[in-house]
């Protein structure tokens, strides 16, 4: 569905800002995923990006819950930029236990179940062994907000990362794909402020099962509803990054 639609003419609507986009394909993919899962797991709960945007309540409880981003990278999708993913995380008792991310145009399926490792198209993947930002490849995003507070923090963090002699900064336009790049060792660390639980639920499991480390940007344990995260190859590189970031406290999911 997504592969066909990405090359077709698209009509999109705006959500929280002029750069926060949604298409009919987002909505159709989410409906398909939720309907398919409900038919097998009628007692499970669901948190979907477009359902939430449509006003459906999305409290995270102890119940088994599927956390869904039907198209992570909608702006990429609208512009036919090929970094587009479907992201599905699974939470039990508010703990993330499984994740699936499908990088659509690359035909790469990333999967992980807690305690069983991480895979891409069935082959095991591992994070790099980077312990310092010096020489690292760092991945982040601007996000869809353009208010002065967030933009100021973004610029400060960008400059702080470059001052560590990091080899570079990348942005794929999809938090899910960014996290997969860290999980497979193609990037060393990623961070972002302003994301939502559906952006990171699957990726958090995939990074940790690939041997990596996930935390809040303050260095505390990850709170999947706090709308911010750091995920890297090792605890050491994450701790270093957390120590130089300008932090933002955002409205919770």
C-alpha positions as CSV (number, residue, x, y, z in Angstrom):
1,X,0.0,0.0,0.0
2,X,2.7,2.5,1.0
3,X,5.1,1.5,-1.8
4,X,2.4,2.2,-4.4
5,X,1.2,5.4,-2.8
6,X,4.6,7.0,-2.4
7,X,5.0,7.5,-6.1
8,X,1.4,8.7,-6.6
9,X,0.0,12.2,-6.3
10,X,-0.8,12.9,-2.7
11,X,-3.3,15.1,-0.8
12,X,-2.3,15.9,2.8
13,X,-3.8,17.7,5.8
14,X,-2.0,19.6,8.7
15,X,-2.1,18.5,12.3
16,X,-0.2,20.4,15.0
17,X,1.7,22.8,12.7
18,X,2.3,23.6,9.0
19,X,5.0,20.9,8.9
20,X,3.1,18.2,10.8
21,X,1.4,16.3,7.9
22,X,-1.0,13.5,7.5
23,X,-2.3,11.7,4.4
24,X,-5.1,9.3,3.6
25,X,-2.4,6.6,3.4
26,X,-1.4,7.1,7.0
27,X,-5.0,6.6,8.1
28,X,-5.6,3.6,5.8
29,X,-2.5,1.8,7.0
30,X,-3.3,2.4,10.6
31,X,-6.8,1.1,10.2
32,X,-5.5,-2.0,8.4
33,X,-3.0,-2.7,11.1
34,X,-5.4,-2.2,14.0
35,X,-8.2,-4.2,12.4
36,X,-5.8,-7.1,11.6
37,X,-4.4,-7.2,15.2
38,X,-7.9,-6.8,16.7
39,X,-9.1,-9.9,14.9
40,X,-6.4,-11.9,16.6
41,X,-6.1,-10.1,19.9
42,X,-9.6,-8.7,20.7
43,X,-8.7,-7.9,24.3
44,X,-5.6,-5.9,23.5
45,X,-5.5,-2.1,23.6
46,X,-4.1,0.2,20.8
47,X,-2.4,3.5,20.6
48,X,-2.1,4.7,17.0
49,X,-0.8,8.1,15.8
50,X,-3.7,8.9,13.6
51,X,-6.3,7.6,16.0
52,X,-4.9,9.9,18.7
53,X,-4.8,12.8,16.2
54,X,-8.5,12.0,15.6
55,X,-9.3,12.5,19.3
56,X,-9.3,8.9,20.5
57,X,-8.0,8.6,24.2
58,X,-4.6,6.9,24.4
59,X,-3.7,6.4,28.1
60,X,-1.0,3.7,28.5
61,X,-2.1,1.1,31.0
62,X,-0.8,-2.3,32.2
63,X,-2.9,-4.0,29.5
64,X,-1.2,-5.5,26.5
65,X,-0.9,-2.5,24.1
66,X,0.1,-2.1,20.5
67,X,1.7,1.3,19.8
68,X,1.5,2.1,16.1
69,X,3.0,4.6,13.7
70,X,1.5,3.7,10.3
71,X,3.9,6.0,8.4
72,X,6.9,7.2,10.3
73,X,8.3,9.9,8.0
74,X,5.1,11.3,6.6
75,X,6.9,14.4,5.3
76,X,9.3,12.1,3.5
77,X,6.4,10.2,2.1
78,X,4.7,13.4,0.8
79,X,8.0,14.4,-0.9
80,X,8.7,10.9,-2.3
81,X,11.9,10.8,-0.1
82,X,12.5,7.1,0.4
83,X,13.0,7.0,4.2
84,X,9.6,5.8,5.3
85,X,8.7,3.2,7.9
86,X,5.9,1.3,9.6
87,X,6.6,1.1,13.3
88,X,4.7,-1.2,15.7
89,X,5.8,-1.6,19.4
90,X,4.2,-3.9,22.0
91,X,3.9,-3.0,25.7
92,X,2.9,-5.2,28.6
93,X,2.5,-3.7,32.1
94,X,3.9,-0.5,30.6
95,X,7.1,-2.2,29.6
96,X,8.2,-2.4,26.0
97,X,8.7,-6.1,25.1
98,X,8.6,-6.3,21.2
99,X,9.1,-4.1,18.2
100,X,8.7,-4.3,14.4
101,X,9.9,-1.6,12.0
102,X,9.5,-2.1,8.2
103,X,11.7,0.3,6.2
104,X,9.4,0.2,3.2
105,X,11.5,1.3,0.3
106,X,14.6,-0.6,1.4
107,X,12.4,-3.7,2.1
108,X,14.1,-4.1,5.4
109,X,12.2,-5.7,8.3
110,X,13.7,-5.0,11.7
111,X,12.3,-7.2,14.6
112,X,13.0,-7.7,18.2
113,X,11.5,-9.5,21.2
114,X,12.8,-8.8,24.7
115,X,15.4,-11.4,25.6
116,X,15.7,-12.8,22.1
117,X,18.0,-10.4,20.1
118,X,17.4,-8.0,17.2
119,X,17.2,-8.9,13.5
120,X,17.0,-7.4,10.0
121,X,15.3,-9.6,7.5
122,X,16.0,-12.5,9.8
123,X,19.7,-11.9,10.2
124,X,21.1,-10.8,13.7
125,X,22.2,-7.1,14.0
126,X,24.4,-5.5,16.6
127,X,25.2,-1.9,17.6
128,X,28.7,-0.5,17.2
129,X,31.1,-0.4,20.2
130,X,31.4,3.4,20.3
131,X,32.0,4.7,23.8
132,X,32.6,8.4,23.0
133,X,31.1,11.0,20.8
134,X,34.6,11.8,19.3
135,X,34.6,10.0,16.0
136,X,30.9,9.0,16.3
137,X,28.1,9.4,13.8
138,X,25.2,11.0,15.5
139,X,21.6,11.0,14.3
140,X,18.9,13.5,15.3
141,X,15.9,15.4,13.9
142,X,14.5,18.9,13.9
143,X,11.0,17.6,14.4
144,X,7.7,19.3,13.5
145,X,7.8,22.2,16.0
146,X,9.2,25.6,15.1
147,X,8.6,27.6,18.3
148,X,11.6,29.6,19.5
149,X,12.3,27.6,22.6
150,X,12.6,24.3,20.7
151,X,14.6,25.8,17.9
152,X,17.0,27.4,20.3
153,X,17.6,24.1,22.1
154,X,18.0,22.3,18.8
155,X,20.7,24.8,17.6
156,X,22.5,24.6,21.0
157,X,22.5,20.8,20.9
158,X,23.7,20.7,17.3
159,X,26.7,22.8,18.1
160,X,27.4,20.9,21.4
161,X,27.5,17.6,19.5
162,X,29.8,19.0,16.8
163,X,32.2,20.4,19.4
164,X,32.9,16.9,20.6
165,X,34.7,16.0,17.3
166,X,31.9,13.8,16.3
167,X,32.4,12.7,12.7
168,X,29.0,14.1,11.6
169,X,25.3,14.4,12.2
170,X,22.6,12.7,10.1
171,X,18.8,13.1,9.9
172,X,16.7,10.5,7.9
173,X,13.4,12.2,8.7
174,X,12.1,9.1,10.6
175,X,12.8,8.3,14.2
176,X,12.2,4.7,13.6
177,X,14.7,4.4,10.8
178,X,17.2,6.5,12.8
179,X,16.9,4.0,15.7
180,X,17.4,1.1,13.3
181,X,20.6,2.6,12.0
182,X,21.9,2.7,15.5
183,X,20.7,-0.9,16.1
184,X,22.6,-2.2,13.1
185,X,25.8,-0.2,13.8
186,X,25.4,2.2,10.9
187,X,25.1,5.1,13.4
188,X,26.5,5.3,16.9
189,X,23.8,7.3,18.8
190,X,20.5,9.1,18.2
191,X,18.5,11.5,20.2
192,X,15.4,13.6,19.8
193,X,13.0,15.9,21.6
194,X,9.3,16.2,20.6
195,X,8.7,12.7,19.3
196,X,5.8,10.6,20.5
197,X,5.5,7.1,22.0
198,X,4.6,5.6,18.6
199,X,7.8,7.0,17.1
200,X,10.1,5.2,19.5
201,X,8.2,2.2,21.0
202,X,9.5,-0.4,18.5
203,X,12.9,1.2,18.1
204,X,13.7,1.2,21.8
205,X,13.3,-2.6,21.9
206,X,15.3,-3.1,18.7
207,X,18.2,-1.0,20.0
208,X,18.4,-2.7,23.4
209,X,18.1,-6.2,21.9
210,X,20.9,-5.3,19.5
211,X,23.1,-4.7,22.5
212,X,22.6,-0.9,22.8
213,X,21.4,1.4,25.6
214,X,18.2,3.6,25.8
215,X,17.5,6.3,28.3
216,X,15.9,9.7,29.0
217,X,18.2,12.6,27.9
218,X,18.7,13.4,31.6
219,X,20.3,10.0,32.0
220,X,17.3,8.6,33.8
221,X,15.4,5.5,32.8
222,X,13.5,5.9,29.5
223,X,9.9,7.1,30.0
224,X,8.2,6.2,26.7
225,X,5.5,8.9,27.2
226,X,7.9,11.8,27.9
227,X,8.4,12.6,24.2
228,X,12.2,12.5,24.4
229,X,15.0,9.9,24.3
230,X,18.6,9.0,23.8
231,X,19.6,5.7,22.2
232,X,23.1,4.6,21.6
233,X,25.6,1.8,21.2
234,X,26.8,1.9,24.8
235,X,25.9,3.4,28.1
236,X,29.1,5.4,28.0
237,X,28.3,7.3,24.8
238,X,24.8,7.9,26.0
239,X,26.0,9.3,29.3
240,X,28.4,11.7,27.5
241,X,25.6,13.0,25.2
242,X,23.2,13.4,28.1
243,X,25.8,15.6,29.8
244,X,26.0,18.2,27.0
245,X,22.4,18.4,25.9
246,X,20.1,21.4,26.5
247,X,17.0,19.7,27.8
248,X,13.4,20.3,27.0
249,X,10.4,19.3,29.1
250,X,7.4,18.7,26.9
251,X,3.7,17.9,27.3
252,X,3.4,14.2,27.8
253,X,1.7,11.8,25.5
